[in-house]
């Protein structure tokens, strides 16, 4: 398989299967976020709701792009983590996968809405921090800027969901004051009026699609981490891009850099400009090589220097007094043009993740649905509450996906339901025991996953020598 011997081929298959298992669990763990409201407002039967959600989750993976996946990959500079010992690379992979699967399955079993995003990101950062503790590595194993952006996104989204739902409920109360049926609870098994039912089904579909486009990309990013780590010659650079195309883009990058040098002062060797020159020079040397002579280290070094060049250009934009000049902007466009060689995912990876997430969505959904639908508030969901929470979740996830930031569907929708319930009856309308469990899982997920994955990684390194 991919030119590997039998042993490594089996290990690779196990790793890829484990990612599919993670995404499968993610599907049935987070299904409640989309289907709870349509089920508890009698808008759809449970079987129809989960099938619709599963199909739209899969569709979201296909259409959502790879911006979030790239963000996941770039949290760890994999060119630092992946050394010459492939066993160490596998230790990284297994530490992340075992931790993510353990915590996701455990919280699902306990019927606690927990974040798959927190789980995965905590696991990745735990490995990165553990690696930085090894002799001679420093803090280069974690992209702290990207980790900070991701962390702020995950922390802010629940608060945003709560406040947005609270405000939306207040707006609905003003605009539709005469439509009291919108604020009523379902009568027995009777479905809501057709217009309300259509809105609730639409918002369910929006959340499902948004979930697939965001959470599905996390699985894609994790699978690409594995493929790049184990098979750099095959996946470090998009092999569908021609070497001649790379040479032209690198030549354009050089022209843009030379043009920029004419307007920016030539500062000392520690400047951001000097940090661009070294990787760009090496990138030119690598691009000039005969592609038939390339091997694992060469293609991996190509990826590394492309990333270094892009990071250096971003620093010039943010730190240089002439960062907004036309020359620097041209340089930035040239650097962004190099991203197509590193920021990609093979189609078969996307298919595997889409199928895993879609199937998972249709199975095992009931535990979390009951918690979200019945136990966050003390009263039954009204039509307005369900629609508000779903609209908040769908819009928040869609914006986060557009910005390339992972966000927790679970936290956004759970906080949206809490906000909608709070708007209707204040804090007395919230089920404190359930809210406490959700908040406890929210606070514990990150440190537990970070500690567990880091410990497992160091343990694997010690065992394998």
N, C-alpha and C positions, 0 to 999 in steps of 0.2 A: 504493500500500500504506500503510494507516494515515494517508492524507492527505499523504504525503511525495511529493516529485517523483521522477522516474524514477531519477536518480542516487543519491539517498539511499536509495531503496527497494532498489536493487541492493546498496548497501553494507550495509544492514540484513540483507538475505538472506544475504550473505557472512558477516557476523558470527554470525548465528544458526546457519548451517551449520558454521562453525568450532567453535562450542560443541558441536554434535552430534558433530563429528569428535573433539574432546577426550574426550567421554564415551564414544564408540565405542572409542577407544584405551584409555581407562580400563577398559572392559569386558574386552578381551582381555589387557590388561596384568595385571589383578588376578584374572582367572578362576582362575589357579593356586591362589590362596589358598583357594578353596572346593573345587576338584575334585582337587587333587593327592593328597590322602589317600585318597579313595575309588578313584581310579585305581590307585594304588600298593599298595592292599590288595585289589585285585580285587573291590571291592564293587560297582562299576559299570563298564561299558565306557566308554571315553572319550567316544564320541558321545552316549551317554545322559546322562553326567555333565554335559557342557557345555550340553546342551539344558535339563536340569533346572535347572542353575545360572542359565542365561540367563532362564528364565521367572520364577524366584524373585527374581532381581535386579530385573527389571522390576516385579514385584509389590511389592517393597520400596520402590521409588520412589513408587508410588501410595499406599501405606499409611503410609509413614514420616513424613508431615507436612512442615513447612517450617522447623522450629527450627534445623537446621544451615544451611539456605539463608539464613535471616535472619542467622545468625552470620557467614557469609561476606560478606553485603552490608554488615553493620555494621562490618566491619574497616576499611572505607574510608567516611568520611562523604561519600557521593557528591554531596551537595549542595555540598560544597566543591570536589570534583574537577571537577564538571560546570559549566563557565562558559558564557558566552554564545556562545562559538565552538564549534560542533558538531564542527569538524575536530579540535579539541583532545580532545574526548570520544572521538572515533574513535581518536585516537592512543593513548589509555589502553587502549581495548578491544583494539586490535591488539597492543599490547605484551604484554598479559596472555596473550592467546590464542596468539600465536606462540611465546612462551617456554614455556608449558605443553605445547603440542603437540610442540615440538622436544625437550624433555627427556624427556617420557613415551615418545615414539616411539624416541628414541635408546637409553634404558635397556632398552626392550623388545627392540630389535634386538640389543643386546649380551647379552640373556638375564639381566639383572640385576634382581632384585626391588627396585624403587624405589617411593617413595610418591607417588601422584598427589596426595594431600593436601598434602604438603610442596611439591610442584611448584606447585600452584595458589596456595597461601597465600604462598609465597615470591614468586611473580609479582605478586600483588596488593599485597603490602607494598612491593615494589620500586618499583612505580608511585607508591604513596603517599609514600614517602620522596623519590623524585625530584621529585614535585610540591612537597614541602615545601622543596626547595632553590631553587625559583623565587622571584624577588623578591616580597616582600609577602605570602607565604603562611604562614610559620612552620611549626609542627609540627602544624597543624590537619588535615592531610591524612591522618593515621593515627590510628585509634582504638586508642591504645596499651594501654588496659586490656583491650579485647577481643582484641587481638593477643597480649598476654601470656597470657591464659587459653587461647587456641588453641595457642600455643607450648608451654606447660606440658603440655597434653593430648597433643600430638604427641611430646614428649620423654619423658613418663612412660610412655606406653602400651607401648613395646617392653620396658622393664624390667619392667613389670607382667606382660606376656605371658610373659616368660622365667620369672619367679619363680612365677607362678600355675601354669604348666605343670609346673614342677619339683615344686611342692607337690602338684599333682593326681596326678602319676605316683607319688609317695611314698604318697599315700593309697590309690590303686588297688592298689599292691603289698601294702598291709596288709589291705585289705578283701577283695581277691580273690586272696589268696596261694595258694589251692588251684586257681585257674583259670589254670593256666599257659598255656593256649591263647591267652588274651587278650594275653599278652606275647610271642607267637611271631610270626614273619614268614610271609607267604603262601608256599604251596608251588606254584611254577610259576604257572599261570593259575587255580588252584583258588580259588573265592570263600571267604570266611570263613564260619563257622557263622552260621545265620540271625539269632540275637539280636545278635551282634556286627555283622553286616552292616547290620541295621536301625539300630543306633546310629550307625554311620559315615555312612549315607545321611542320617539325621536331622540329624547335626551339619553335614554338607555343605550341606543345605538351610538350616539356621539361619545359617551363615556367608553364604551367597548372599543370603538375605533381608536380613540385617543390613547387608551390603555395599551393597545397593541402597538401603536406607533411609538410609544415611549418605553414601556416595560419590555417589549419585544426586542428593542435595540440593546437593552442591557445584556440579554442573552447573546446577541450577535457580537457585542464587544467582548464578552467573556470567551466566546468561541474563538474569536480572532486572537486574543491573548494566547490561547493554547496553540493555535496553528503557527503563529509567529514564533513562539518560543521553541516549539518542537521541530518545525519545518521552515526555518528562515529562508532557505534557498527558494522555497515554493511560494511563501506568503508574505515575506517582509516587504516586497514590492509587488504591485499589481502586474502580473505577468501578461495581461492583455494589452498593456501599454508597450509600444515598441521602443527599442533602445535608441533609435534615431530620433524619436519624439522627445525622449529624455534629453538627448544631447542638445536639441534645439531649445528646450526650455531652460537648461542650465546656461547656454550661451546668452539667452535673453536676460537671465538673472545677472550674469556678469556685466552686460551692457548697462542694466539698471543700476547696479552697484557702482560702476565707474562714473555714471552720471551723477549719482548721489554724492560721491566723494568730491565732486567739484564744488558742491555748495555747503558741505558739512566740514568743520575743521578736523584736521588729522590729529586726534588726541592721543594720549599715552596708551600703552599696551593693555591697560585695564578698562579701557572705554568700551561702550557697547558696539562701536564701529569695528574695533579690533576683534571683537567676539564674532563678528560676521565673516571677517576675512579668512580666518583659518578653516572653518568648515566649508566655506564656498570654494576655496582652493582645492581642498580634498575632494569635494563633490565633482569639480571639473576633472580631476585626475581619474576618478572612478568612472565618470561618464565617457571618458576617452578610451577606456579599456575595450578590448574585443569581447562582446557579450558571451561568446563561446568559451571564454576562459574564466567566466565568473563561477564562483563557488559559494557555499553558505556564508562565509565571513564577508565576502565582497558585497553580496546583496544586502546582508544585514547592515554593513557599514554604509551602504547607499541610503538605507532608511534612516539610520542614525544621523547622518549629515544633512539630509533633507529636513529633518525635525530641528536640528540645531540651527540651520539657516533660517527657518521660519520663526523660531523663538527669538533669534537675534534681531530680526527685522521688527518683530512686535515690540521689543525693548527699545529699538531706535524710535519707533513711532511714539511710545509713551514717555521716554526719558529725554530725547533730544529736543532742544529749543526749536529746531526746524522740522519737527516730526510731522507737521501738517503741510509741509511744502509739496509741490507737485512732484519733485524728484523722489521724495520718500514715498509718496503715495503710489507712484509708478513701481518703485521697488517692492512695495507691499503687494501689489497686484501680481508681480512676477513671482514672488514667494508663494502667494496663494495658489498660483498655477501649478506649483510643485506638489500641492496637497493631493492631487488625483492619483499620485503614485503610492501614497501611504494610507489615505483615508478611503478605504473601500472594504467591501465584503463580497466574496463570491456568491453567486446566485443560489448555489446549493446550500450554503450556510443559512441564507434568509429563508429558504424553503423549510429546512429542518426546524428552525426556531418557530416559524409561523405555524407549522403543523403541531409542534409540541405545545405551544401556547393555546392554540385553538382547541385541541383535544382536551387539554387540562381544564379549560374553561367549562367544558361540558360534563365534567366528572368531579365529584367531591365538593360540590358547591354549598351544600345545605348548612354545614356547621357555621360558617361565617355569615351566611345570609340571615340566619336566625338572630345572631348577635347584632348585626347592622340594622335589620328591619324591626326588631322587637325590643332590644335592650339598651339602646342609647338614650331613648326618651321614655318617659313613663306613660305616654299616650300613643295611640296608633298613628302612623304616618298619615297626614292629610295629603291631598293631591298637590297642593301648593308646596308643601314641605319637600315632597319627593322630587318635584320638578326643579325646585330651587337648588337642592343639593346636587342633582345631576348636572344642571347647567353650570354650576360653579366648578364642579369637578372637570367636566369636559373642556371648558374654556381655559382653566388653569393648566391642565395637562397639555393642551394644544399649544399654548404660548410657550410653555417650557420646552416642548419638543422643537418648536421653531428656533428657540434660542440655544438648542443643543444641550439642555440641562436635564438630568434625570430628576424626576419628582415622584413622590409617593402617592399613587392613586388611592391607596387605603387611607392615608392620613388626610388627604384633601377631601374625600367624600365623607369619611367619618366625621371630620370637623365641620363639613358642610351640613350634615344632618343635625349635628349638635347645635350649630348656629341657627338652623331653621326651627328646631325645637325650642331653643332659648327665646327666639323672637315671639313664639306663640304663648309662652308661659313662664319666661324667666328661668332662673336656675332651678327652681322647684320642679320644672318639667324635664329635667335631665336625670337619668339614672346614675347616681354617683358611683356605685360599685363598678358599673361597666366603664364609665369614663376613667375611673382610677386604674382599671386593668389596662385600658388602651394607652393611657399616659405612662404607666409603668413599663409597658412593652416598648413604647417610644423611647423612653430614657435608657432602658437596658440594652436594646438591640445593638446600638453602635458600640458601646464599650465591651459587651460580651463577645460580639463577632470579631471585633478588632483584637481582643486578647486571645480568643480561641484560635483564630487563623494564624496570628503571629507565633503563638506557642507551637502549633502544629508544624509550621514551616521550619522553625528552629529545631524541632524534634526530628523532622525528616532529614534536615541537613546533618544533624549529629549522627543519625543512624547510618546514613549513606556515606559519611566521611567527606 
